[in-house]
Amino acid sequence: MIAVIIFYLHLIFACYVFVKTFQSDGVVLAFLNVAFVVVMFTVGWTISDLAVGLFVSDEGYRILMPQGKALLTMIKLTGFYRPESAEYAKLLPKDAIALVFLSTIEIFFYRFFFREVKH
């Protein structure tokens, strides 16, 4: 679920970049900026996945199934929960953590890159 939200936020941001650039600089530069955002996302996700992989295991973490319905629902909503048996579940948070890490870095980078230049 976290990954889906981050993908949709990137899609909305790409549309915003296209419209903003199209209004000020034209259609060619708008497509180039969207291509830049796509390339930065794909390369950045690869690098952030590599960095997060140093701290988070690919196999995930085996945990006991939560007994409370509220906690179980919250874990299921995160998107990195997979039941193994009636007693155990596996948490696979590597992709979600890598995407959150990437999005945090991108916020600072794009604020610098797409800021308004005062003449």
N, C-alpha and C positions, 0 to 999 in steps of 0.2 A: 504494500500500500504506500509506503514511503517512497519507493522508487517511482510509482505511477504519479504521485503528486509532483515529484521533482521533474519528471519528464514533461508533464503538462505545464509546469512553470517555465521550463525552457522553451516550450512551444509558444507560449504567450509572449515571452521575452523576444523570441525571434520575430513574431508578428509585429511587436512594438518597434523593434529595430528597423524592420522593413518599412513600416509606415512613416516613422520619424525621418529616416534617411531619404525615402522617396519624396517627401514633401520639401526637403531642403536641397537635396543634391541630385535627384533623378533616379531612374529605374535601374540603371547599370550599377551604380554604387550601392543601391539598396540590396540588389541580389548579391553583390560582393560581400557586404556586411553580414548578410544572413549566412552565406557560405563560411565566412570567418567564424561566426558563432557556432556553426555545426562542427567545424574542424576543431575549434577550441574545446568543445564539449567532448568529442570523441577522444582526442589526444589527452585531454585533462582527466577523463574517466580512467583511461588506461594507466596513467601515471599515479593517480590517487589510489586506484585499486592495488597497484604495486606497493605503494607506501603503506596502505592500511594492512596489506598482507603480511607485513613485517610484525604486526601486533595482534592481528585477529586470524584465527585458524580457518583454513578453507573447509575443513570437515565440520565446523560448527561446534556447539557445546551441548552436551546431553544434560537435560534437567528433568526433575520430577514434574509430573503434570500438576499444575496449580489446582487446588481444590476449590477456590473461590470462583464463582462465575464471572465476576467483574474483572479480576486479574486475567483469567483465561481469555475473555473477550478482548481485552486490551492487547494481549500478546498476539492474538490472531489478527487483529487489525494492523499490526506493524508490518506484516507480510513476510517475516522471516521465521515463521513457526512451522514445523513439520512434525506431526505425531508419528512416533515409532511403534508404540504399543499402548496398552491401556494405562500403563504407569509412567512411561517416559516420553519425552518429546525432544526434538532437536532444534536449537536456535541457530540460524544461519544469517548473522547480521552483517557479513563482510560487504556485500554490494550496497546495502542501505547506508552503512557508515561511510563507504567510499563516495557515494553520491552526495551525502550531506557535507563531507569534507570538500569535495569539488565545488559544490554550490557556494559554500562560504568563501572560498578563494575567488571564485568567479565574481561574486558581488563586489569585492574590493577592486578587482581588475577592471571590470566593465564600468564601474563608477569613474575610474581614471580614464579609460579609453573613450567612452562615449560622453564625457562631460562637455558642457557648452563652453566654447572658447570665447572669451570677452576680448573684443578688439579695441 
